[in-house]
């Protein structure tokens, strides 16, 4: 039974890396869009979006460092809920990115 949990933890870790990288790429794309818009418009709302997305990017970078350095997903109890939150964030960022691109 412990071997199954270890395999599940490894699979969760690999998928988490993929999700975090996807989140980072989407956030960088959003930063580029908002930065270009801010340079043209100079609106407070756009600056707020740029700041918000930048903080999300910093959060994802810290999360990635945690995955690499601390290997936090070796414990299934800790990795499961955080993993699903990251997947939900990925879905939200995809929607946000698609809406922003239109």
Secondary structure, DSSP 4 states (H G I P E B T S, - for coil): -HHHHHHHHHHHHHHHHHHHHHHHHHHHHHHHHHHHHHHHH--HHHHHHHHHHHHHHHHHHHHHHIIIII-GGGSHHHHHHHHHHHHHHHHHHHHHHHHHH-
